[in-house]
């Protein structure tokens, strides 16, 4: 079993929806500024809140998380002090949830998303497009946890709402098509996934042109599908295009660029170009540590991939240290029973056995088996550390 993993991009796709929802939420806040609210909130007060809130959002989008967190947390507290049911509470809760999601703090993000969803469903009804964006965020949490049974109906509900409210050709529909396609690919429903990806890409190109950054996740996920099939030339072309559009939009210091570098490294590794793969991994890791921190889930993924590269080349001492680091990070970020943790433990056990530490190897192998047994779907056990030649898409970011 090959633990190389293309960093999942469903979360990057969800960022488009998250920001679309954010624009919708800001419209509500602007209405409060113009007309005041039932609680008597004045325009000047809301204007000051909005300025601080937008500073927090911009900091989050730039991956300046230490700067963003106090601003967004303050925005939520201030909104709650006015009225727990006030529109700004949902806006702030959602954005703080996005920040935690970016950092891999999934339980905290999920709680905030659920709070925002309850408010929107009560205020706007269950079929509103803002509700769809909240549902998408919750689907991404389920996806990141490997709970595909929970994620699929959420994605399907999002797609239905968007088609009804926005029309079938809207670019936000393309985002939902990509996310559902990525789930299908992980379930090995590749024919359905491929057609969905191409439809999503076509809709995005029609809406934004061929070099827009929002094409990046779809390009990545199509590349991962073709890499799985051994169509390396197609995969490489799509990965390179994804990297280009991301660098054009984000510059070089951004998690999305890290993802593309990691994915190109995985492709070169699959082709047996180990030295080239190592260069891409080194660049991706250095950048990930700068933009996300040394203990982020993004770093954990890259370190795990580097461990397998060392393992594959027989560099057991190096592989051992890298697997140890990846295991510590992913346990912290994903929990002790996540499939990714189990698959890293499985590879680590094999390395320990190879270097003559059979007792420790047996303990980690047993732990991996227990985690695998907890995963009800066989597809889930393959989601994060696939077989040789298999890739998964980019879900967080």
C-alpha positions in Angstrom: 0.0 0.0 0.0 1.5 3.3 -1.1 1.0 6.1 1.3 1.8 8.9 -1.1 -1.0 11.3 -1.1 -2.0 14.3 -3.3 -3.0 16.9 -0.7 -6.8 17.0 -0.8 -8.3 20.0 -2.5 -12.0 19.7 -1.7 -11.4 22.3 1.0 -9.8 24.6 -1.4 -12.8 24.2 -3.6 -15.0 24.9 -0.6 -13.2 28.2 0.0 -14.9 29.6 -3.1 -18.2 28.7 -1.6 -17.2 29.9 1.8 -16.2 33.3 0.3 -19.4 33.4 -1.8 -21.3 32.9 1.4 -19.2 35.6 3.1 -20.2 38.1 0.4 -23.8 37.2 0.9 -23.4 37.6 4.7 -21.7 41.0 4.2 -24.8 42.1 2.3 -26.9 41.4 5.3 -24.5 43.4 7.5 -24.5 46.3 5.1 -28.3 46.3 5.3 -27.9 46.6 9.0 -25.6 49.5 8.6 -28.1 51.4 6.4 -31.3 50.7 8.2 -30.3 49.5 11.7 -31.5 46.2 13.3 -34.3 45.3 15.5 -32.0 45.5 18.4 -31.1 49.1 17.7 -27.6 48.5 16.3 -26.3 51.8 14.9 -24.6 52.2 11.6 -21.4 53.6 13.2 -21.1 50.6 15.5 -21.7 48.1 12.7 -19.3 50.0 10.5 -16.5 49.6 13.1 -17.4 45.9 13.5 -17.3 45.4 9.8 -13.9 46.9 9.4 -12.4 44.7 12.1 -14.2 41.7 10.7 -13.0 42.3 7.2 -9.4 42.7 8.4 -9.7 39.2 10.0 -11.1 37.7 6.8 -8.3 39.2 4.7 -5.7 37.9 7.2 -7.2 34.4 7.0 -7.3 34.4 3.3 -3.6 35.4 3.3 -2.9 32.4 5.6 -1.9 34.9 8.4 -3.7 32.8 11.0 -2.2 34.3 14.2 -3.3 37.7 13.0 -6.8 36.5 11.9 -7.9 34.5 14.9 -8.1 37.4 17.5 -9.9 39.6 15.0 -12.5 37.0 14.1 -13.0 35.8 17.7 -13.5 39.4 18.7 -16.0 39.9 15.9 -18.0 36.9 17.1 -18.0 38.1 20.8 -19.1 41.6 19.8 -21.9 40.3 17.7 -23.1 38.0 20.5 -23.2 40.9 22.9 -25.7 42.6 20.7 -28.0 39.7 20.1 -27.3 35.9 20.0 -29.7 35.7 17.0 -28.3 38.7 15.2 -27.2 38.2 11.5 -23.6 39.1 12.3 -23.3 36.2 14.7 -23.7 33.7 11.9 -21.3 35.6 9.6 -18.7 35.7 12.3 -19.2 32.1 13.4 -18.8 30.9 9.9 -15.6 32.8 9.3 -14.0 31.7 12.6 -15.0 28.2 11.6 -13.1 28.7 8.3 -10.1 29.7 10.2 -10.2 26.7 12.4 -10.8 24.5 9.4 -7.7 26.0 7.7 -5.7 25.0 10.7 -7.1 21.5 10.9 -9.0 22.2 14.1 -12.0 20.2 12.7 -14.1 19.8 15.9 -14.0 23.5 16.6 -14.8 24.4 13.0 -17.7 21.9 12.8 -19.3 23.4 16.0 -19.2 26.9 14.5 -20.5 25.7 11.1 -23.4 23.9 12.8 -24.2 27.1 14.7 -24.3 29.2 11.6 -26.3 26.6 9.7 -29.0 26.5 12.4 -29.3 30.3 12.3 -29.6 30.4 8.5 -32.1 27.6 8.2 -34.3 29.3 10.8 -34.0 32.8 9.3 -33.8 31.9 5.6 -35.4 28.5 5.1 -33.8 25.2 4.2 -33.5 25.8 0.5 -31.6 29.1 0.6 -28.3 29.5 -1.2 -26.6 30.7 2.0 -27.7 27.5 3.6 -26.1 25.6 0.8 -22.7 27.2 1.5 -23.0 26.2 5.2 -23.9 22.6 4.2 -20.9 22.5 2.0 -18.6 23.5 4.8 -20.0 20.7 7.0 -19.6 18.3 4.1 -15.9 19.2 3.9 -15.5 18.4 7.6 -17.1 15.0 7.1 -14.9 14.5 4.1 -11.8 15.4 6.0 -12.7 13.0 8.7 -13.1 10.2 6.2 -16.9 10.0 6.9 -18.0 9.7 3.4 -21.5 8.4 4.3 -22.1 11.7 6.0 -20.5 13.8 3.3 -22.3 12.5 0.3 -25.9 13.6 1.2 -24.6 17.0 2.2 -22.9 17.5 -1.1 -25.9 16.3 -3.0 -28.2 18.7 -1.1 -25.8 21.6 -1.8 -25.9 20.7 -5.5 -29.6 20.5 -5.6 -30.1 23.9 -3.9 -27.6 25.6 -6.1 -29.1 24.3 -9.3 -32.5 25.5 -8.2 -31.4 28.9 -7.0 -28.4 29.7 -9.3 -29.0 27.7 -12.5 -27.2 24.6 -13.8 -24.4 26.6 -15.5 -23.4 28.8 -12.5 -19.7 28.5 -11.5 -20.7 27.7 -7.9 -22.5 24.6 -9.3 -19.1 23.7 -10.8 -17.5 23.8 -7.4 -20.1 21.4 -6.0 -19.7 19.1 -9.0 -16.0 19.0 -8.2 -16.5 18.2 -4.6 -19.0 15.4 -5.2 -16.7 14.1 -8.0 -13.8 13.9 -5.5 -15.9 11.9 -3.2 -16.9 9.5 -6.0 -13.2 9.1 -6.9 -12.4 8.1 -3.4 -15.2 5.5 -3.6 -13.6 4.2 -6.8 -16.6 5.4 -8.9 -14.1 6.8 -11.4 -16.3 7.0 -14.5 -18.9 9.2 -12.8 -16.1 11.3 -11.2 -14.3 11.9 -14.5 -17.4 13.2 -16.3 -18.3 15.4 -13.3 -14.8 16.9 -13.2 -14.8 17.7 -16.9 -18.3 19.4 -16.6 -17.0 21.4 -13.6 -13.9 22.5 -15.5 -16.0 23.5 -18.6 -18.4 25.6 -16.5 -15.5 27.3 -14.7 -13.6 28.1 -17.9 -16.8 29.5 -19.4 -17.3 31.7 -16.3 -13.8 32.8 -15.5 -11.4 32.0 -18.4 -8.6 29.4 -18.6 -6.2 30.9 -16.0 -8.5 31.7 -13.1 -7.3 30.3 -9.7 -10.6 28.6 -9.1 -9.7 26.1 -11.9 -6.8 24.8 -9.7 -8.7 22.2 -7.6 -10.5 20.7 -10.6 -7.3 20.5 -12.5 -5.6 18.9 -9.6 -8.3 16.3 -9.0 -8.5 15.4 -12.7 -4.7 14.9 -12.6 -5.0 12.7 -9.6 -7.5 10.5 -11.4 -5.3 10.1 -14.5 -2.3 9.5 -12.2 -4.2 6.6 -10.7 -4.8 5.2 -14.2 -1.1 5.5 -15.0 -1.7 8.3 -17.5 1.3 10.2 -16.3 1.7 12.6 -19.2 -1.9 13.8 -18.8 -1.6 14.0 -15.1 1.7 16.0 -15.3 0.2 18.5 -17.7 -2.8 19.1 -15.4 -0.7 19.4 -12.3 1.6 21.9 -13.9 -1.4 24.0 -15.1 -2.9 23.9 -11.5 0.4 25.1 -10.1 0.6 27.9 -12.7 -2.9 29.3 -12.0 -2.3 29.2 -8.3 1.1 31.0 -8.5 -0.5 33.7 -10.7 -3.2 34.4 -8.2 -1.7 33.6 -4.8 2.0 34.2 -5.3 4.5 31.6 -4.0 3.7 31.8 -0.3 0.3 30.1 0.0 -1.0 26.6 1.0 -2.5 26.0 -2.4 0.9 26.3 -4.0 2.2 23.9 -1.4 -0.4 21.4 -2.4 0.5 21.6 -6.1 4.2 21.1 -5.3 3.4 18.1 -3.1 1.3 16.6 -5.9 4.0 17.0 -8.5 6.4 15.3 -6.1 3.9 12.4 -5.8 3.7 12.1 -9.6 7.5 12.1 -10.0 7.7 9.5 -7.3 5.1 7.3 -9.0 7.2 7.5 -12.2 10.4 6.5 -10.3 12.0 9.9 -10.6 13.0 9.9 -6.9 15.6 12.8 -7.0 13.1 15.1 -8.7 10.3 14.0 -6.3 12.6 14.8 -3.3 13.3 18.3 -4.6 9.6 19.0 -4.9 8.9 17.6 -1.4 11.7 19.6 0.1 10.3 22.8 -1.4 6.8 21.9 -0.4 7.8 21.2 3.2 9.8 24.3 3.6 6.9 26.4 2.3 4.3 24.6 4.3 6.2 25.1 7.6 6.3 28.8 6.8 2.7 29.3 5.8 0.9 26.8 8.0 3.2 26.0 10.9 5.4 23.0 11.6 2.5 21.0 13.2 -0.2 21.6 10.6 -2.0 18.8 8.8 -0.5 20.0 5.5 3.0 19.5 7.0 1.9 16.1 8.3 0.8 15.0 4.8 4.0 16.1 3.2 6.2 14.5 5.8 4.2 11.2 5.5 4.8 11.3 1.7 8.5 12.0 2.3 8.7 9.1 4.7 7.3 6.7 2.0 9.8 8.1 -0.5 12.7 7.3 1.8 11.1 3.9 2.6 10.7 3.1 -1.1 14.4 3.8 -1.6 15.5 1.6 1.4 16.5 4.6 3.5 15.1 3.1 6.6 16.6 5.3 9.3 15.3 8.4 7.5 11.9 6.8 6.9 11.6 5.9 10.5 12.1 9.5 11.7 9.8 10.9 9.1 7.0 8.4 9.8 7.4 9.2 13.5 6.9 12.9 12.8 4.0 12.3 10.5 2.3 10.1 13.0 2.6 12.7 15.8 1.2 15.5 13.6 -1.7 13.5 12.1 -2.7 12.1 15.5 -2.9 15.7 16.8 -4.7 17.0 13.7 -7.0 14.1 12.8 -7.4 12.1 16.0 -6.1 8.7 17.1 -8.5 6.7 15.0 -8.4 8.4 11.6 -7.7 6.2 8.6 -4.6 8.3 7.7 -3.2 7.6 11.2 -3.8 3.9 10.8 -2.1 3.8 7.4 1.0 5.7 8.6 1.1 3.3 11.6 1.0 0.4 9.2 3.9 1.7 7.1 5.9 2.6 10.3 5.4 -1.0 11.6 6.9 -2.4 8.4 9.9 -0.1 8.8 10.4 -1.2 12.4 10.2 -4.8 11.4 12.8 -4.3 8.7 15.3 -2.7 11.1 14.9 -5.5 13.6 12.4 -4.1 16.1 9.7 -6.8 15.9 8.0 -6.1 19.2 7.4 -2.4 18.5 6.5 -3.4 14.9 3.8 -5.7 16.2 2.3 -3.1 18.4 2.0 -0.6 15.6 0.7 -3.2 13.2 -2.0 -4.2 15.7 -3.0 -0.6 16.2 -3.3 -0.1 12.4 -5.5 -3.2 12.2 -7.8 -1.8 14.9 -8.1 1.5 13.1 -8.9 -0.3 9.9 -11.6 -2.3 11.6 -13.2 0.9 12.8 -13.6 2.1 9.3 -16.8 0.6 8.1 -16.3 1.2 4.4 -13.4 -0.4 2.6 -13.1 2.8 0.6 -12.5 4.8 3.7 -9.4 2.7 4.5 -8.0 3.7 1.2 -8.9 7.3 1.3 -5.7 8.8 2.7 -2.9 6.4 1.8 -3.8 4.7 -1.4 -2.4 1.7 -3.3 0.6 2.2 -5.7 -0.4 4.6 -8.5 -3.5 5.8 -6.6 -4.1 9.4 -5.7 -6.6 11.3 -3.8 -7.6 14.9 -4.4 -6.6 17.9 -2.6 -9.9 18.3 1.3 -7.7 20.6 4.0 -7.1 22.9 3.3 
